[in-house]
Structures are given as C-alpha cells and as structure tokens.
Amino acid sequence: PDPDESVNEHVEHFFCVNHPDHYLCHQVVYNANDLAKLVSQRKAMQNWLTYYENKYERKPSNRPTTKTGYGGCWGTTVDAIDFYTSKMNDLAEKEAAERLKIMNDPKSIMPAAFVSFRSRWGTAVCAQTQQCHNPTIWLTEWAPEPRDVFWDNLAIPYVELSIRRLLTTIALFFLIFCFMIPIAFVQSLANLEGIQKVLPFLKPLIEMKTVKSVIQGFLPGIALKIFLILLPTLLMTMSQIEGYTSLSYLDRRSAEKYFWFIIVNVFLGSIITGTAFQQLKSFLEQPPTEIPKTVGVSIPMKATFFITYIMVDGWAGIAAEILRLVPLVLFHLKNAFLVKTEQDRQQAMDP
C-alpha cells in the first residue's frame, strides 16, 4: 500500500485495480463513539423537553420548573422548558462540531469498509476468495445487514482475531469441565440421603410425603436449571470477545457453545458424575476390571433424573419464554417509575 494514501483512497484504489468490472462504491467506517454519546444525550434531553411540554399543555396556568443539578434533584430552580431547550441547542452545536471533526480527521477512519459491487457474482467472488498473497492484509467477508452489524468488532486485526478465538476456545473448554464440579456437588445433595446428611434438622420435613415426592421428582432438575440461568449471557460475552461482526452470527456461535455445554455437562456430566458419586465406595473397593460393569449397571439409575429434567425444562423453560413473565414485570415496574413520555413507554416495551 502507498503510505501517502488514506484508508478511503487505499480501499478505492485496491478495488478499482483488482475488481474493475464489478466494483461500484464503498463506505469506510468511522470511529464515532463520542458522537454517539452526544446523540444519546440529546435524545435524553429531547425526552425531558417533551415531558415538560406535555405537562405544560395539560396545565397552561402553571409553568413547569426543574433544578439544574443531576436528574433535577438539586441546584438552582429554573424554567424547565427553557432549560432543556437551551440544553438541546448546546448539544446540537456540539454534534455538528463533532461530526465535522470526524469527517476531517484521518485518525477517525477505521481500517474497515463496506464495499458495494455491480453484480452478485462479483460480490460472491470477492467475499469468498483471498485478495492478497498475505492473507492477513485484506480480509473480506459477506457484509451483514446494517441493523445486524456489531460495530465494536469491525476493526480487529487478523492476528488478534486468531488469538481471541484460540483463548476463547480454551476458556470454553475449562468452563465446560469446571462447571461439572458445582453441578455434580448440587446433584449429590439433591436427593433425600444427601440432604439428610448435610441438613439433618430437616429430616422431619423431608419425611413428609409431599415434600419427599417434590425432592425426588423435581429438585435435581430444578437445581441444574438454576445453574444454567446465567450461562447464555456468559456464552454471548465469549462470542463477542471472539470478534464476529454480526449479531446473528454471535447468536449462532453462542447457540453452538450452549449445545456442546448441554451435551457434555447435562448429558454426559450428569451420567458420569452422578454414577461416580453414587458408586464411589464400590469403585474404591472393587478391582479396576469391574468398574465398567458397575458403571453399566448404575447408568440406568439416572433415567428418572432425565425424565424429570425434561419435564422441568418443558414447564419452566419453554413455558416461561411463552409467558414472558420477567419482561412483563419489568415493563410494569418501568411504566410505574420511569415512563414519562410515549417514547419511554416504547423503550420499556422493548425486551
């Protein structure tokens, strides 16, 4: 590359030379994080201004007031509409200045761009072929839809991408196998004998027929489900660290990780660890040649656990997703304490 060329000129030069018949145009990516913060602040000010204007329309005889401190909680009392109007004007000027700064500052241009072609064939060739003898210089892939772009990962270098994905794979490996320890421990306690050993004062309660049925039938599955609640969020964070550039692909990678986690931990882990804890004394006392036979005899003992786990997952998992109780409760809490305008209500309804 020519050291005197900017990123914008370099991208145009490269595709005009290597794809002259199919290249149409391109759009480089700008680092507009500061501008995004100003836009967010301006939207918040606009929301407050709309709230006080609506309040004034409902009661024109009383001009609304606010305080100049954070959140209107302290400071000098001023006219609310005039105060937020002046805030809006100040932020509009800062936005214009920041936008001009970004457009004129070469350092604001990130080493990434969206390239358009005249034909689908040209797009497919460019997206699926190596563009340079050094594969780390030019990386091309299918561009996601604008709403699907994960902007934070657009300008990660090739070498850093490889390191990130290697470290994430290692972290996932240790997460899967380290997660077996608490799951195995909880499942060893999620039965009558385990609870009586750890909490002997609960023995009269456990001996009640109803409580005994719940513990034997649903407690192991519920305990495992509780351990898996935070897992999707953790796996999504790991997928973001890997450096993928689209939200849909992040979801796909998180689903793949979750699948392997369920296979290893819930299926194989529950069988192996459950069998090992239940037959630990037999393993220690018998010769090694008898261990496979003992495992084969004890594995069917976990059939009840998987039946109850499927029932719990069906009732508490899919049913909860259909009912959407958590978003419903959060919406009513936001609607009661945070909603001031129709825009706030729309945001509160957004899951």
C-alpha positions as CSV (number, residue, x, y, z in Angstrom):
1,P,0.0,0.0,0.0
2,D,1.0,3.6,-0.7
3,P,1.9,5.2,2.7
4,D,0.6,8.6,1.4
5,E,-2.8,7.2,0.7
6,S,-5.6,7.5,3.3
7,V,-7.7,4.4,4.2
8,N,-10.5,5.8,2.0
9,E,-8.2,6.2,-1.0
10,H,-6.5,2.9,-0.4
11,V,-9.7,0.9,-0.5
12,E,-10.9,2.7,-3.6
13,H,-7.5,2.1,-5.3
14,F,-7.4,-1.5,-4.4
15,F,-10.8,-2.5,-5.7
16,C,-10.6,-0.3,-8.8
17,V,-7.4,-2.2,-9.7
18,N,-8.4,-5.7,-8.7
19,H,-12.1,-5.7,-9.4
20,P,-12.5,-3.0,-12.1
21,D,-15.5,-4.6,-13.8
22,H,-17.6,-5.2,-10.7
23,Y,-16.6,-2.6,-8.1
24,L,-19.3,0.1,-7.6
25,C,-18.5,2.1,-4.4
26,H,-17.5,1.8,-0.8
27,Q,-18.1,3.4,2.6
28,V,-15.4,3.4,5.2
29,V,-16.2,3.0,8.9
30,Y,-15.6,6.0,11.2
31,N,-14.9,5.9,14.9
32,A,-18.0,7.9,16.1
33,N,-18.2,6.8,19.7
34,D,-18.1,10.4,21.0
35,L,-20.7,11.5,18.5
36,A,-22.9,8.5,19.6
37,K,-22.7,9.7,23.2
38,L,-23.8,13.2,22.2
39,V,-26.7,11.8,20.2
40,S,-27.7,9.7,23.2
41,Q,-27.6,12.7,25.5
42,R,-29.6,14.8,23.0
43,K,-32.3,12.1,22.8
44,A,-32.5,12.1,26.6
45,M,-32.8,15.9,26.7
46,Q,-35.5,15.8,24.0
47,N,-37.4,13.3,26.0
48,W,-37.4,15.5,29.1
49,L,-38.4,18.5,26.9
50,T,-41.3,16.6,25.5
51,Y,-42.4,15.6,29.0
52,Y,-42.4,19.2,30.3
53,E,-44.1,20.5,27.2
54,N,-46.9,17.9,27.6
55,K,-47.1,18.8,31.3
56,Y,-47.5,22.5,30.3
57,E,-50.1,21.7,27.7
58,R,-52.2,19.9,30.3
59,K,-51.9,22.8,32.8
60,P,-51.1,26.1,31.0
61,S,-51.6,28.2,34.1
62,N,-48.6,26.6,35.8
63,R,-45.2,26.8,34.0
64,P,-43.1,23.7,34.9
65,T,-39.8,24.1,36.7
66,T,-36.8,21.9,37.3
67,K,-33.4,22.1,39.1
68,T,-30.1,22.4,37.2
69,G,-28.4,19.5,39.2
70,Y,-28.2,15.9,38.1
71,G,-31.6,14.4,37.4
72,G,-33.3,17.6,38.5
73,C,-32.7,16.7,42.2
74,W,-30.7,19.7,43.4
75,G,-29.4,23.0,42.2
76,T,-31.0,26.3,41.1
77,T,-34.7,26.2,40.2
78,V,-35.3,27.3,36.6
79,D,-37.9,27.1,33.9
80,A,-37.9,23.5,32.7
81,I,-38.9,24.2,29.0
82,D,-36.3,27.0,28.6
83,F,-33.6,25.0,30.4
84,Y,-34.0,21.8,28.2
85,T,-34.4,23.9,25.1
86,S,-31.0,25.6,25.7
87,K,-29.5,22.2,26.5
88,M,-30.8,20.8,23.2
89,N,-29.3,23.8,21.3
90,D,-25.9,23.3,23.0
91,L,-25.9,19.6,22.2
92,A,-26.9,20.3,18.6
93,E,-23.9,22.6,18.2
94,K,-21.6,20.0,19.8
95,E,-22.9,17.3,17.5
96,A,-22.3,19.4,14.4
97,A,-18.7,20.2,15.6
98,E,-18.0,16.6,16.4
99,R,-19.4,15.4,13.1
100,L,-17.2,17.9,11.2
101,K,-14.2,16.8,13.3
102,I,-14.8,13.1,12.4
103,M,-15.1,13.8,8.7
104,N,-11.9,15.9,8.6
105,D,-9.7,13.8,10.9
106,P,-7.9,10.9,9.2
107,K,-7.4,9.2,12.5
108,S,-11.2,8.8,12.9
109,I,-11.3,6.4,9.9
110,M,-11.1,2.8,11.0
111,P,-9.4,0.1,8.9
112,A,-12.7,-1.3,7.7
113,A,-15.1,-0.6,4.9
114,F,-18.4,-1.7,3.3
115,V,-17.9,-2.3,-0.4
116,S,-20.7,-2.5,-3.0
117,F,-20.5,-4.3,-6.3
118,R,-22.4,-4.1,-9.6
119,S,-23.3,-7.8,-9.6
120,R,-23.9,-10.6,-7.1
121,W,-21.3,-12.7,-8.9
122,G,-18.6,-10.0,-8.2
123,T,-19.7,-9.8,-4.6
124,A,-19.5,-13.6,-4.1
125,V,-16.1,-13.8,-5.7
126,C,-14.7,-11.0,-3.5
127,A,-16.2,-12.3,-0.3
128,Q,-15.0,-15.9,-0.8
129,T,-11.5,-15.5,-2.3
130,Q,-8.2,-14.4,-0.9
131,Q,-7.4,-10.9,-2.0
132,C,-3.7,-10.8,-1.4
133,H,-0.7,-13.2,-1.2
134,N,-0.6,-12.2,2.5
135,P,-3.9,-13.4,3.9
136,T,-3.6,-11.1,7.0
137,I,-3.6,-7.8,4.9
138,W,-7.0,-7.9,3.2
139,L,-9.9,-9.8,4.9
140,T,-13.2,-10.0,3.1
141,E,-16.5,-11.5,4.2
142,W,-20.2,-11.1,3.5
143,A,-21.5,-7.8,4.9
144,P,-24.3,-8.1,7.4
145,E,-27.4,-6.0,7.3
146,P,-26.9,-2.6,8.9
147,R,-29.1,-3.4,11.8
148,D,-27.2,-6.7,12.3
149,V,-23.7,-5.1,12.5
150,F,-21.8,-5.5,15.7
151,W,-19.8,-2.3,15.3
152,D,-17.3,-2.9,18.2
153,N,-15.6,-5.8,16.3
154,L,-15.2,-4.3,12.8
155,A,-11.6,-3.2,13.0
156,I,-10.0,-6.1,14.9
157,P,-6.7,-7.2,13.2
158,Y,-6.4,-10.7,11.8
159,V,-3.7,-11.9,14.2
160,E,-5.7,-10.6,17.2
161,L,-8.8,-12.4,15.9
162,S,-6.9,-15.7,15.8
163,I,-5.6,-15.1,19.3
164,R,-9.0,-14.2,20.6
165,R,-10.6,-17.3,19.2
166,L,-7.9,-19.6,20.5
167,L,-8.2,-18.1,24.0
168,T,-12.0,-18.3,23.9
169,T,-11.9,-22.0,22.9
170,I,-9.5,-22.7,25.8
171,A,-11.8,-20.8,28.2
172,L,-14.8,-22.6,26.9
173,F,-13.1,-26.0,27.5
174,F,-12.2,-25.1,31.1
175,L,-15.7,-23.6,31.6
176,I,-17.4,-26.8,30.5
177,F,-15.3,-29.1,32.6
178,C,-15.1,-26.8,35.7
179,F,-18.8,-26.4,35.6
180,M,-19.1,-30.2,36.3
181,I,-17.9,-29.7,39.8
182,P,-20.7,-27.5,41.2
183,I,-23.3,-29.4,39.1
184,A,-22.1,-32.7,40.5
185,F,-22.0,-31.4,44.0
186,V,-25.5,-30.0,43.9
187,Q,-26.9,-33.1,42.3
188,S,-25.3,-35.2,45.0
189,L,-27.2,-33.2,47.5
190,A,-30.4,-33.1,45.5
191,N,-31.7,-36.3,46.9
192,L,-33.0,-37.5,50.3
193,E,-29.8,-39.1,51.6
194,G,-27.7,-36.1,50.6
195,I,-30.0,-33.5,52.2
196,Q,-30.3,-35.6,55.4
197,K,-26.5,-35.8,55.7
198,V,-25.9,-32.1,55.2
199,L,-29.0,-30.7,56.9
200,P,-30.1,-33.3,59.5
201,F,-32.6,-30.9,61.2
202,L,-34.8,-31.1,58.0
203,K,-35.4,-34.8,58.4
204,P,-38.9,-34.4,59.8
205,L,-39.9,-32.1,56.9
206,I,-38.3,-34.4,54.3
207,E,-40.2,-37.4,55.6
208,M,-43.5,-35.7,54.7
209,K,-44.9,-37.5,51.7
210,T,-45.5,-34.3,49.5
211,V,-42.1,-32.8,50.2
212,K,-40.4,-36.2,49.6
213,S,-42.1,-36.5,46.2
214,V,-41.0,-33.0,45.2
215,I,-37.4,-33.7,46.3
216,Q,-37.2,-37.0,44.5
217,G,-39.0,-35.8,41.4
218,F,-38.0,-32.2,40.7
219,L,-35.2,-31.0,42.9
220,P,-32.3,-32.3,40.8
221,G,-33.8,-30.9,37.6
222,I,-34.5,-27.5,39.2
223,A,-31.0,-27.3,40.7
224,L,-29.5,-28.0,37.3
225,K,-31.8,-25.4,35.6
226,I,-30.7,-22.7,38.2
227,F,-27.1,-23.3,37.4
228,L,-27.8,-22.8,33.7
229,I,-29.7,-19.5,34.0
230,L,-26.6,-17.2,33.6
231,L,-25.0,-19.4,31.0
232,P,-26.4,-17.8,27.8
233,T,-25.2,-14.4,28.9
234,L,-21.8,-15.7,29.6
235,L,-21.5,-17.5,26.3
236,M,-22.7,-14.4,24.4
237,T,-19.9,-12.4,26.0
238,M,-17.4,-15.1,25.0
239,S,-18.7,-14.9,21.4
240,Q,-18.3,-11.1,21.4
241,I,-14.7,-11.5,22.5
242,E,-14.1,-13.8,19.6
243,G,-14.6,-10.9,17.2
244,Y,-17.5,-11.8,15.0
245,T,-19.1,-8.8,13.2
246,S,-22.8,-9.6,13.1
247,L,-25.3,-10.0,15.9
248,S,-26.9,-13.0,14.1
249,Y,-23.6,-14.8,13.9
250,L,-23.0,-14.0,17.6
251,D,-26.3,-15.7,18.4
252,R,-25.3,-18.7,16.3
253,R,-21.9,-19.1,17.9
254,S,-23.5,-18.8,21.4
255,A,-26.1,-21.4,20.5
256,E,-23.3,-23.8,19.3
257,K,-21.4,-23.3,22.6
258,Y,-24.6,-23.9,24.5
259,F,-25.3,-27.1,22.6
260,W,-21.8,-28.5,23.4
261,F,-22.2,-27.4,27.0
262,I,-25.5,-29.2,27.3
263,I,-24.2,-32.4,25.7
264,V,-21.1,-32.5,27.9
265,N,-22.4,-31.2,31.2
266,V,-26.1,-32.1,31.3
267,F,-26.0,-35.4,29.4
268,L,-22.5,-36.9,29.9
269,G,-21.7,-35.0,33.0
270,S,-24.9,-36.0,34.8
271,I,-24.4,-39.6,33.9
272,I,-20.7,-39.8,34.8
273,T,-20.6,-37.6,37.9
274,G,-23.9,-38.9,39.2
275,T,-22.8,-42.5,38.7
276,A,-19.4,-41.8,40.2
277,F,-20.8,-40.2,43.4
278,Q,-23.4,-42.9,43.9
279,Q,-20.9,-45.8,43.3
280,L,-17.8,-44.2,44.8
281,K,-17.5,-46.8,47.5
282,S,-17.8,-49.6,45.0
283,F,-15.1,-48.1,42.8
284,L,-12.7,-47.9,45.7
285,E,-13.3,-51.5,46.9
286,Q,-13.5,-53.5,43.7
287,P,-10.8,-54.3,41.1
288,P,-10.5,-52.0,38.0
289,T,-11.8,-54.7,35.7
290,E,-15.2,-54.5,37.4
291,I,-15.6,-50.7,37.1
292,P,-17.2,-50.8,33.6
293,K,-19.7,-53.3,34.8
294,T,-20.6,-51.2,37.8
295,V,-21.0,-48.1,35.6
296,G,-23.2,-50.0,33.1
297,V,-25.4,-51.2,35.9
298,S,-25.7,-47.7,37.6
299,I,-26.2,-45.6,34.4
300,P,-29.9,-46.6,34.1
301,M,-30.4,-45.3,37.6
302,K,-30.1,-41.8,36.1
303,A,-33.1,-42.3,33.8
304,T,-35.5,-40.8,36.4
305,F,-33.3,-37.7,36.5
306,F,-33.5,-37.1,32.8
307,I,-37.3,-37.6,32.7
308,T,-37.8,-35.1,35.4
309,Y,-35.3,-32.7,33.9
310,I,-37.2,-32.8,30.5
311,M,-40.4,-32.1,32.4
312,V,-38.9,-29.2,34.4
313,D,-37.3,-27.8,31.3
314,G,-40.5,-28.1,29.4
315,W,-42.6,-26.4,32.1
316,A,-40.1,-23.8,33.4
317,G,-38.2,-23.2,30.1
318,I,-40.4,-23.1,27.1
319,A,-43.5,-22.1,29.1
320,A,-41.6,-19.2,30.7
321,E,-40.5,-18.0,27.3
322,I,-44.1,-18.0,26.1
323,L,-45.5,-16.3,29.2
324,R,-42.5,-13.8,29.3
325,L,-43.2,-13.1,33.0
326,V,-39.8,-11.3,33.6
327,P,-40.3,-8.8,30.7
328,L,-43.9,-8.3,31.8
329,V,-42.9,-7.5,35.4
330,L,-40.0,-5.3,34.2
331,F,-42.4,-3.4,31.9
332,H,-44.8,-2.6,34.7
333,L,-42.0,-1.5,37.0
334,K,-40.6,0.8,34.3
335,N,-44.1,2.0,33.5
336,A,-44.8,2.9,37.1
337,F,-41.5,4.6,38.0
338,L,-39.6,5.6,34.8
339,V,-42.0,6.2,32.0
340,K,-42.6,10.0,31.3
341,T,-43.4,10.1,27.6
342,E,-44.6,7.8,24.8
343,Q,-41.0,7.2,23.8
344,D,-40.2,5.9,27.3
345,R,-43.2,3.6,27.1
346,Q,-42.0,2.2,23.7
347,Q,-38.5,1.6,25.2
348,A,-40.0,-0.1,28.2
349,M,-41.9,-2.4,25.9
350,D,-38.7,-3.3,24.0
351,P,-37.4,-6.6,25.5
